[in-house]
Amino acid sequence: MSERAAPLHVTTGGDVSALADRVVANLASAVHAAPETLRLPLLCLLSEGHVLVEDVPGVGKTVLAKALARSIDLRFQRMQFTPDLLPADVTGVNVFDRQSGSFQFRPGPVFANVLLVDEINRASPKTQSALLEAMQETQVTVDGATHELERPFLVIATQNPVEYEGTYPLPEAQLDRFLLRTGFGYPTADAEWEMLERRLERGVDEVELHSVVDRETLLAMQRAVEGVHVDESVGRYVVDLVAATRESPSVSVGSSPRGSLALVKLSRCRAALDGRDFVTPDDVKSVAIPALAHRLVLRPELWVQRRSGEDVVREILDHVRTPATETP
């Protein structure tokens, strides 16, 4: 059982930064990954978005999702997506109660604060689409009745970037619902040995974590992030970056305005995690690849050349002029 953290007063970027450091340190004790990688799901949670993790099995995706939920004392649910899964298995279903003579709604796993969807591309498009309303509007509709989800609500979906047999690739419209896409990569030799050593000493794979931030404090952190200033020059830089994805000769379909919103949201959180109440162009650059790469549809010939959306975003960052900004 986790120990509940007392609610804390959060008003500034400095407050958010100090609390975020606690969460990241907690995550680092359970997951062997770079600090910047551990910050991305937290950035997404603060931005009220969702994360798509593309990586090979066994690198800690499930452990990270559990650790994040425990660190903030949030309700966690895990779903393994398979071809036979139905939309009602995700959202819930109305069941007839003989005693009351009426139908009662039984919530599905989506009614959680952190929902881990393992191998999202193994379920049919019909089941995948059951998540769209929840991700976009924080609610689900079953038999005409709308049920609100408790905030915060974060979906961490995973998919294997190597094995595509028997899968249903996510359409662009659904990829666009994810605020960012990331991956862990393999751990370093030292990190992998540390994991093995812990397993040999304790006989368990996971570290028992206690919450360091509670739900009310997290909601206050989200409100504090909304107060981070975005100068017009930085906002127009975001617009120029997204416009460049539409004009790039390497891209057949560029990012929609949702990509611009994602950049602004994540940049604000990135600034707050650094203890600032204003966004700089470097904040935008630091989140541009995870925020934009998965929103691009590349020309077919680029697949033969083994170029990716990440490569295209890097080129755009090199070519779009960075504005000179002053501290507000």
Disulfide bonds with the S-S distance in Angstrom:
none
